[in-house]
Amino acid sequence: MDMFVSMSVFKRVAELGGFSAAARETGLSQSTISKHVAALEQRLGTKLLNRSTRQLNLSETGQEYYKHCIRILDDIAESESTIGRGQSQPTGTLRITTPVMFGRLFIAPMLWEFLEIYPDINIELIMDDHYVDLIKEGMDLAIRAGRQLSDSTLVARKLGHCPEQVLVASPDYLAKHGEPKTPADLKHHNCLIHSLLTPSNEWKFSGPKGKENVRVHSRFISNNRDTINTAALAGMGIALTFLWPNSAYIQRGQLKAVLTDYVPDSMDIYAIYPERRFVPQKVRSLIEHLNHCFSSSKQFRTMVEDAIP
């Protein structure tokens, strides 16, 4: 058997957690998948997987070999892309994941120009408000805001800051519960919490007295910003959200900005990708494009405003 094919098969078995899942993805039979892994184990003289009737896990040796597989297979792909085929332009499919609202408003508009610049690249954009395991799901890149990176197998590159944020509530809510005058007043309000922020219940501001942090309370928490905005429009509480997609609601009087003398702390935006010796050219090209878009505030704002209905 071709060793590099076997390594590729083993890599996906490890990432997907089983032979059947790898078989479905690759189109190979489970017996063929098993033969590839067995061939590697025989060649190396060690067990790579611990199998039971209910689960499959990497052995200690398998964990180490898996890391080598990633580096070796990435090196091969990089060589074929830049040397073997004599290509100066990146090619292939990029699988990207990003939160739903953030991706729809801020990331997707940046991809249209990228696809024009690189006609040999295809993009699969997966928008999901749950934390996506990049390696298990076979993702090339994640674009995330405000999350601290704790996984040592991943690399994070800062792209810029999140767009302006604002505290908003409906006039009905404020009529019933009063309008906060300072961040400390938020302790007495129902605050609509975005569960993916870290920590989710601590809001930070810069105001006339400097930095102020407040721990807020909520009867409604969601991992989706669109849903939080809908809750604010329905009079459910005060939301910390992006300004641009809500500016029309504010102008029409459906929402009111509160605590306008206090600026919510901005969140950093990161490009996150699996650790590897050589980052594929297609990934590098996209990161550079996104970094340019975020650094050009005028261009960024124009793209975003065009995307807002």
N, C-alpha and C positions, 0 to 999 in steps of 0.2 A: 504494500500500500504506500501511496505517496505520503511522506511524513508530514509535509506542510498541510495537506488536506486533513490528515488525522489531527494535527494540532488545532486547526480551525474548528473541526467538529468537537474536539474536547473543550475548547474555549466556550463554545455556545452551550454545551451540556452543563458546564460549570455555571454559566451565567443564567441559564433558564431553569436549572435545578432538576433536570431529568432527561432521560432518553426520549420520551414521547414528545415533550415540548420541542426538543431539538430536531426530532424527525419531522414534526409538522412544519417547522420553519424552513428546514433545508430541503424537504421533499424526499429525503432518504428514508429507508425503512429502519425500524428500531434495531433490527438485527445488524444492519450495516453500521449504524451508529455504534453499537456495542463492539463490533469487530475493530472499528477504528480506535476506540479507547483501549481495547485489549491489546492491539498491536503496539500502542505507545507504552503500555505497562510492561509488555514483554521486552521491548527494546530498552527501556530504562531499568528494568529489573526491580520495580517497586510498584506498590499499589497507589493509584492516583485518586480513586474514589472509594468511599465507604458506602456500601449498598445495604439496604434493608428492605423489607416488604413495604414500608411506608415512606421512606425518604432516602435521599441520596445526598451525601456531603463530601466535600473535598477532604482528603487526608492531609496531614501536615505537609507531606511532600507534594501532594497535588496543589496545595495553595501556592507553594513556591514555584512549581512548574507553570501554573496558570499565569503568574506574573511574567515569566520568561516568554510564554506564548504570545502575550499581548505585545511585548516589545518586538519580538521577531516578526510576527505577522504585520505589525505596523511598519517595520523597516522595509519589508518586501513590498507592501502597498505603496509606500512613499517612493521607493526606487522605480517601480513600474510606472508610476504617475509622472515622475520628473525626468527619468533617464531612459528607461526601457522603451517607452513610447515616444520619446522625444517631444513631449508636450511642455509648452511654457505656460499654458493656462490650466487652472485646476478643473477637474472633471469629477463626475460621480454624483451620488445622491447624499444630501445632508439631512439628517434626522435631528430636528430641533424641538425642544420642549420648553414651554413657558406658561406662566399662569394665564388664565383666560382673558380677563379684562386688560391686564398689562400687555399681553401679546396682541390682542385685537387693536388696541389704541396706539401702542408705542413700537412694537417690534414688527408686526406685519407690514406697516407702511415703509419700513426700511428695506424690506426684502424685495420689493418690486424693482427698485433701482439696482440692487445686487444681481438679480436675475438678468437684467438688461446688460450689465457689465460682463457677466460670466455666462454666456449662452450654453455652455456644456455642463452646467451644474443644475441638478434638480433639487427641489426642497420638499421635504415632508415636515410640516409644522404641526406638532401635537400640542394642543393647549389644554392644560389640566391643572386644576387648583390643588391637587394632591401632590405630595412629594414623589417625584419619579426617580427610580433607581436607574441611573444612566447606563450602567454596565449590564444589568439584567435585561433592560428594555432595548438594548442595542442603540442608544442615542449617541450622537456625535457631540452634542452641545446642549446645555441648558442656559437660559437667560433668567436670572432670578434677582429679586430686589429685597434687601433688608434681612436676608437670612445669613447667619454666620456659618461658615464652612467647617464642618466637624469631621468629615470623611477624609482620611489621609490618602485615599486612593484617587482623589480628585484634585484638580488644579483650578484655582479661581483667578480670573483676571478682571480687575476693576475697569468698567467702561465709563462710568460717570455717576450722576446723581439722578434720583427719581424726579419727575416733574413736580411743580408746585402742589402742595397739599393744603387743605382747608378743612375747618370744622363747620359742618352744616347741620341744620335741623329744619323741620317744616314749621311754618307760622303757627299751625295748630298745636304742635308739641310745645313750642315756646309760650304760647298763650296759657296753656294748662300748667306748665312746670316752671315757668320763668326762664330768663336768659342768664347764663353764667357770665360773671364779670371778670373772674380770674380762673386759671387752670384748677386751683383748689376747689372751686365750686363744682367741678365736674364729678366730684365724689358723691354729690347729691342728685346726680342725673343718671338716666339710663343711657349708657354709651354703647354704640353698636360696634362690636369688636371683630376685627379681621384676625382669624385664628392663626394665620401663617406668619404674623409678625412675631419677633422675638425680643423681649417677652410680649405676649399679645395684649396684656392688660396694663402696660406701662406706656403712657404717652408723654413725650418730651417736647418742651417748647423753649424758645428764646424770646424773652420779653423785656419790658422796661427794667426789671430787676435782675436780668441775666437768665441763666438756665433754670428751668423749673421742670420737675418730673412729678407726675401724679399717677397713682394707681386707680384705674377706673373700674366700674362695675357694670355688668350687663345682664339682661335677661334674653338677649339674642346675640349669638355668635355665629359667624359663617366664614368659610374659607374662600368666598367669592365676593369680589368687590361690587359687581353688578347687583347682587342680592342685597348687600349692605346699603347701596344707594336706594334701592327700591324700598327697603325698610325705613330709611330716612324720609322718603317722599310720603310714606304711609303714616308718618307721625309716631314712629316707634322709638325714636331717640335721637341722640347726637352722633353723627358719623365723622370719622377722620378719613378723608378721601381725596382723590385727585381733583384739582380745581378745574382743569380744562373741560373734561366731559360733563361737569356740573354747572359751568358758567351760564348756560342757557336757562337751566332751572332757576338759578339765582336771579337772572335778569327778569324772568317771568314771575318771580315772587313765589314760586313753588317751594323753594328752599331759601334759607337765609344764612349767610356766613356769620359765625359768632366768634368771639375772642380774636378779632381781627388785629389787635395790637400784639398778639403772640404768634410767632412763626413756628409751626411744627418742624421738628428736626427732619432733615432730609435723609433718605435712605440711599445707600450705595447700590449700584446695579452691577452685577457680575456676569461674566461669561464663564461657565463652569464646564470642564471637560475631563475625561479620564486621564490619569497620569500615564504618560508614555514618553519614550526617548525622542521620537520624532512625531510632532504634531502634523497630521495630514495637511497638505497645502490648501485643500478646500476649507478646512476649519480655520486655518490661519487667515485666509482671505476674508472669511466672513467676520471674524473677530476684528480685523483691521477696518472693515467697512462699518461695522456697528460703532466702533470707537470713534471713527470720523464723524458719524451722524450725531452721536451724543455730544461730541465736542463742538459741533457747529450748531449752536442753540437756535439760530434763525431757521436753518434748514430743518432741524428737528421739529420746531414748532409748526412750521408750514405743513410738514407731512402729517403731523398729528391732527391739526385742525381740519385738514382735508378729509381725514378718516372719521371724524366725529359727525354723526348724522345731524 
